[in-house]
Amino acid sequence: MEKPWFSSYQEGVPHNINEKEYSSIVDLLESSFTKFSDRPAFHCMGKTLDFSDMDELSKKFASFLQNNLKLKKGARVALMMPNILQYPVALFGILRAGMVAVNVNPLYTERELEHQLKDSGAEAIIIFANSAKILENVVGKTDVKHVIVTQIGDMLGFPKSLLVNFVIKHVKKMVPAWELEDHIKFLDALALGDASKFKKESPTLEDTAFLQYTGGTTGVSKGAELTHGNIVANMVQARAWIRDAIKEGEEIIITPLPLYHIFSLTANCFIFSSVGALNVLITNPRDIPGFVKELSKWKFTAFTGVNTLFNALLNNKDFKDLDFSSLKLALGGGMAVQKAVAQEWKKTTGKPLIEAYGLTETSPAACINPMTLSEYNGKIGVPIPSTDVKILDDDGKELGVNEPGELAIKGPQVMKGYWNRPEETSKVFTEDGYFKTGDIACVDEKGFFQIVDRKKDMILVSGFNVYPNEVEDVIVTHPKILEAAAIGVPHEKSGEVVKVFVVKKPGQEITEDEIMQFCKKELTGYKCPKMVEFRDELPKSNVGKILRKDLRN
């Protein structure tokens, strides 16, 4: 297929980018540290770190990993934190030491955490004290030899750090008692790193930078292997797209989505750091009144989020009273932006909510709507520079305009493959190197793509992937349950929620509430079913495979 989308490009946006503009993510970061040294880089809970602070602190952490922990280039290091200042410090340190960052959701259960640590082969973990109890119970079953623990207030400076940590632990009782032998405190790690010499590493574009975990068809999550080249390319692609909307050294971006999520990681952390922007980190975006109060302090210019977050803000009366005069761009990703939310956002802020599309496997951006778009169009946009997208039928044949089929993507931002899973990798790539997304889409004559359905059974809850197999595998371990099937059902707030169909074992009785409580012990909140329907039997194919599509109808 020809590339009709070029005609919809904004003036000045190149058809192709220079994939080697930076030699690595480290090169990108260090150029920002130099160029914007006296500019604020990250803010959280009243404390701001400049780019020069980020340079020094991340160098100390890199030195600690190299000299004190004796970790080698390429070692996997896990990060398990919400949006706090320690996250970018540790992340940049890991990358500068030539190591691989393994992002972990701090809300994971023991089962989920154990799998990810084992699968990645992580040798060290930097963990939020609130999650340390979860680690305590599984660390002995993994390759993790070094545990660095941080409390929420550690980077806030004396005496605020002591006060915040005391309140969180003793007043709000948000830190379950934990015991981890030989753990190191985060601030001690920085001090130790400062006492030794950082050895500069020079990773290449081909080197792996992240193992970014996403759901799996086999019921366990897989690590998408993202190279320095993948992230650099996506950063340069997206920056070229928004370049007319932003100015170097002047932007303030609100960062409510967790930095461990690929959307926020690339868009907020890397793209905006490369233009000298200030990232305002929101540690708990679920606290909408607290979030709005923080927003009132800033003349913010950019905002990224998911549909559920935008909707929650728009339903807060104080949000509508904020000053939006400085806002230049708002970007929605992770899940479909709903028309009603987009229209209300435009009405409230005066700026359109621009929808983008991507996946963990594409670092993530693949399609974005033009920044000149004035109204919601229900489309995911057009392919960004150096990206080719096509629609395939079940036989892999390319389809034409307005013919629905599977969306397939090719570009420098597409992952190397799934970590240690060559078979899974080969399943998702075509012979000519296109990544098959599992989403059913069509394209119009102008090259705008629209998602119409989902080929795979993945459920999308507030921008997070939930794979039915994982939910089912947990539920059927209950001694009273014979079979289970999970599907996604529409939900006005989160886009979709998990519904499970359950067949009880003969002679057994179990309630909906029992099942939900059982799931809470094994699954992160967003993966837990919100609805349970009991059935005498589940629809199956002639070979015995449960037919989820029949349950959806």
N, C-alpha and C positions, 0 to 999 in steps of 0.2 A: 504493500500500500504506500502511496505517496504520503507526504507529511503536510497535510493541509493546515495543521495547527500553526505553522510558521506565520501564516497571514494574521493570526490572532495575537502574535507577540507584541508587547509594547515596544514603542520606538526605542532603539538603542540596546535591546536585549539580544545578545549574540545567539546564533543557532547552536554554536558549540563553545565549550569553555576550555581553558587551559588546565588540564587535569594535573599538571605538575607545577602549578603556581607556588605551591609549598612542597617541600621535600618530605614533610610528615606533619602530623598534628602538633608535634613538639615545635617544629619550625614556625607554624602558625601562632602558637601560644607565645613563643619567645619574641617574635616580631611585635606582638601586641604589648608584651611587658615593656619593651623598649620604647615603642612609639607612643604609648599612652601611660607612661610610668606614673605620672601624677594624677591620673584620672581615677575616679572610683570604679571598682570592678564588680564587687558583690556586696550586698547589704542584707543583713538579717537581724531582726529583733533589736534594732537600735544601733547596731555596730556595722561600720563600713570598712572594707578592705580595698586599698588601691591596687592598681596593676603591679606596682613595685612591691607591695606587701605579698601579693600572690606569687610573684617571682621568688622572693626570699623564702617564704613559707613552704612552697612546693619543692624548692631546692633542698630545704632541710629534710622534708619528708622522703624525698628521693634518696638522699644520703643515708637516712636511717634504714631504708629498705636494702640498700646496697651494702652498707658497712656494718650495721648492727645485726640485721637479720641474715645477711650474706646470701640474699636472693640473687639469682642470675637473670640476665636478660631473657625475656620470654616467659618468666615465671608468672603464673596466674595469681592475681591478688583480688579478693572479693571486697566489695563495698556494700554495706548494709545500713543505709542511713536515709532519713528524710532530707528535705531541703534545709540544711544548716551550713554554716560557713566551712565546717570541716570537710564537707563533701568535695567542693572544687579543689581545696588544698590537697587532699589525699589523692584525688583523681589526677590532677596535674603532676603530682609527685610520682605516681605510678607510671604515667606515660613518659615522663622525663627520665625515669630510670630504665626505660626500654622494656617495661613489663606490660602485661595484658590485664586490663580491668574487667572484672566480672561483676556486673551490676546485679544486686539482689534486693528484692522488695522487702523492706523491714517488717512488713505485716505477715510474712510467710509463716506457715506452720512448721513444726519439726520435720514432718515428712517431706515437704517441699524444699526446705533448706538443705536437708541431708542429700537429697537427690542432686541439687544444683552444685553443691560443694564437691560431691563425689564425681559427678560428671565432668566438671571443669578441671578437676585436679588442683584446685586452689591450695596454695601453701600458706597463705596468710589471709586474714580478714580484718577489716576495720569495721567495727560494729557499734551501733547506737546502744547505750546502756539499757534502754527500754526493751530491747530485743535480746539482750544477753542471755536471759533464762532459756530461750528457745535454743540458742547455740550450745549452752551448757550440756543439754541432753543428747546432742548429736555429734559434737566435735570429735569425740573419740572414735567415731565410725568413718572419719574422713581423713584426707591427707593434710589437713590444716595443722601446722606446727606453731604458728604465731598468731596471737589474738591481740588486737589493739582495740581498746574500749574507749568510747568518748561519751560524755554527757552533753546534753543539749546546750548548756551555757558555757562550755569550755573556752570558746573563742570570743566571749563577750567582754573580756577584760575585768580586772578587779575593781570594785567588789561585786559588780553585777553578776559575774559568772557564779560566784559562791551562792548568791541569793537565789538566782534562777534554779540552779541545780538543787538547792535545798528544798525549794517550793515544789519542784517537779517530783522529787523523791519522797519527801516526808509529809507535805501538805496535800498535794494532789494524788500522792501514792500511785504514780504512773510507771514506777520502775519495780517490777517484781524482783524479789531477792534472788541473786545469782552467785555462782561461784565458778570461776574459771582460773585454773591453776596457771601461774606464770604469765598472766596477762600483763599487757603494758598499757599505761594510760596514754592517751593521744598527745597530751601536752608534754609528757616525758619523752615520747618518741621524737617530737620536734626538737627538744633540748639535746637528745642524744645525737640526732642527725646534724645539729649545729656544731657539735664538737668534733665532727670528722669531715672529710673532704668529699664533696659530691663529684662523682665521675660522670662527665657529660656523655650521654649516649646519643647516637644518631640513627634512630629507626628509619627504615625505608618505607616507601609507599606500599610495598608488598608485605611488610610485616603486620601481623595481627595486632590490633589495638584493643578490641573488645570481644568478649563472648557475651552476646546480648541474647538472653533466653526468651524463647517464645514457645507457645504450646505445641504439642506433638500429636500426631495421628495415632501413636502407640500408647497414649495416655500419660506420657511424661514430656516435660519440656525439653527442647533442644537448644543448643547454643549456636546462634547465627554468628559465624566468624566474620567480623567486620575489620577490614584492614585500615591502616592509616590512609591509604589511597581512597578507599570507599568514603570515609568521613570527610576527607579534604575535598574530594570531588563534589559531594553533596553540599558541603558548605559553600564552595565557590559557585555551584549551580544556583542555589537558593539566594545567595547574596547578589548575584547578577540579576535575579528576578526582582528583588526589592530595592535595588540600588537607588532608584529615583525617589523612593519614599523615605529614605533615611540619610542622615549625615554623620560622618565619622566624628566620634568624640562628643556627640550631643544627645544620644538616645538613652532613655530609661525604660527598660523592658520589665514588665511584671511577670514573674516566674512562679505560677502556682502549681503547675504540673511537676511531679517529682523528676529530678534530674536523672534518676536511674531509668526513666522511660525514654525511649529513643527519640521521640518527638522533641521533648524539652532538652534532651542532651545535645542534639545537633542544632536545633533552632536557637534556643536561648543561650546555652552554655558556649557553643563554639561560634556560631554565625555572629551573634551579637558581641561576643568577646573580640572577634576579629575586627570589629569596627569601633572598638573602644567604648562600648555601651556599658551602662550599669545594670546588672541583674538584681532586681529586688526579689529575694527569695521568700516565698510564703511557706512556712513550715507546716501549717495545718489549714489548708484551703477549705476543709469541711466546716470550719468555724466561720460561717459567712459573715456574721456581724463583726468579728475580729478582723477578717479579711478586708471588709469594706472600710473599717477604721484605719487600717494600714494604707489602703489606697488613697484615703483622703489626705495623706501627708505628702503625696507625690504628684508632680506634673508629668505623669507617665506618657510616653510617646508610642509604646508598642505593647501588645498584649497577646499572649497565646493561651489557648485552652481547648477544652472539649465541650461539646454541646451541653452536657449536663451541668457543667460549671457555669457557662454563660447563662443558662436558664435559671439556675439558683440565684445568681447575682441579680438578674433582672426582676426576680420576685422579692428582692429586698428593697424596701422603700428608701433607705438611706443611700443605696447605690445610685439611684436616679438623681440624687441631689449633688453628685460629685461633679468636679470640673473636668470636662472632657476636651477642653479647648486645645490641649497639646497632643492629643491622640492622633497618630498618623496611620497606624495599621493595626488591625486585629485579625489574627489568623486562627482558624478552627481546623483541627485535625483529630486523628485518633478514632473518630467515629463520624457518622454522617451529621452534618449540621441541618437541623430542621428548619423549614421555611418560616414557621411562626417565630422561632427564636432569632433567626437572622433579621427578620423584619422589625422585631421589637428592639434588637440591638441597634440597628440603624436609626430607629426613631429616638432611642434614648441617648446615644452617643454622637449621632451625626455622621458616623463612619460605617462603611459596610463591613460585614463579617465575611472575610475571604476564606473560602473552603479550599483545603489542600488534601491530597491523598498520598499515602505511603504505607510502608510496612517495615517491620524490624529488619527484614531481609534486604530492604532497599535504602537503609541508613538515615532517614526513611523516605524523603520526598521524591515522588516520581511525577506527580501532576499537581499544578497549582493554577487557580484562576488568575487572570490578569489583575494587577493591582489597580487598574483603571476601572474595574467592574463597579458599577454603581448600585446594582440591585442583585438580590439572590437569584440564581439561575438553576439551582438543583443539580448542577454538574460538579464533578471533581476537578474540572479545569482541563488544561492542555499539558502535554509532556514538557518538562523543563529542558533547558539546553543539554545537548549531548545524550539525550534520552530518546529511545525508540520504544513505542508501545504499539501492540497489535492485538486484535481480537481473533481467537482461535476456536474452531469447532472441536468436537470430541476426537477427531482424527488428526488434529494438529494443523488443519488447513486454515489459512487466513480468510477471515470473513470481510465483507464490505460494509458500507455505510448503513447504520441503523439495523444491523444484524447482530443480535445478542450472542455472545460467546465468552470464553474465558479470557480475562485480561492478562497479557503477558508483557514483561518489561525487560529491556536491555539497556545497560548503561554502566558507567564507571562506578556508580554508587551501589550496584548490586553485589551482595555478599560473595565471599569466597566459597562458602558452602556451610553445611552444618558440622559443627565440631565433632570429629571422630564418628561421623555417620555418613559414609560414602553412598550407601543405598538410598537413604532418605534424600540426600543431595541430588542424586541422579534422577529421582522421581520428579523433582520440581523444576528441572531445567530441560528445555528442548535441545535437540541436537545442534541447533545454531545459536545456543547460548541465551535464550530468553527465559526469564524466571516466571513460572506459572503461578499467579497469585491466588487462584481458587475463587476469585470474585468474578461474577458474570456482569459484563458491561457491554455497552454499545457506544459507537462514536458517530457524531453527526458530520455533515459535510464540511463544517468549519474546523473539525479536529478536536471538538470538545467531547470529553468522555463522561459517561454517566453510569454509575453502578445500578444495576437493576435487580440483582439477586446474589446469592452466595452459593457457589458450587460445593464447597466443603461445609461441613457441619459446624464449623467454629461459631461460637456465640460471642457477640461483642457487647460487653457491659461497661458503659462509661469510658470507652476507649481502650479497655483491657480485653485481651483475648482469653476466652474460656473454651477449652476443648472438651467436648462431651465425654470422650473416653476417660479422661482423668476423673471427672465427677462420677461416672458410672463405676469405674474401678474402685473408688472409695466406698460407694454405697453398697456394692455387692459383698463387701467384707463383713457387713452386719449379719450376725448369725440368723436373723429372722427373714432376710431378704433373698429371694431366688434370682430375680433379674431386675435390671434397671435400664432406663434409657433417658438421656437428657437432651433437651432441645432449648432453643432460645425463643422466647415469646416477646412481642413488642411491649415496651414500657415507656410511658410518657416522659419520665425523668432520665432514665439511664439508657434509653434506646432499646435495650433488651434486658431481660432477666432470665435466669435459669429455671426451667420447669423440668421436673423428673416424673417419669412414669415408673411405677414400682409394682412388681409381682411378688407377693409374700410367699414364703415357704408354706407347704401344706400344714394346716393346724396351728399356724403362728398368727399372733396379733401384734400389730405395731401401729403407732399413730404418726400423723404428719409431723407433729412437734418432736417426737423421738428421732425421726430421720434428720430433721433440721439441726437438732442439737448434736447428733452424731457427726454430721458434716462439719460443723463449726470447729471440731477438734482437729480435723484433718485438712481443711481447705481454707485458704484466705477468704475473707468476707465476700468479695465480689464473685467468687466461684460457687458460693453456697446457693442451693436452690431456694427460691422464694415461693414456689408452688410445688405441691405433690399431688399426683393423681394415681389412685390405686387401680390396677387392671387385673383381670383374671389371666390374661396372656398378652404378649406383645406381638405386633405384626412382624413377620419374618419372611425372608426370601426362601427360595427352594433349597438353598444351602444352609439355611439357619441364621443368616445375618439379620440383625434387627433393622427394620426399615424406619429410620427416623423421619423420612419424608412423609410417610403415611401418618405419623403422629402429629406432624405439623399441619396436615390438611384438616 
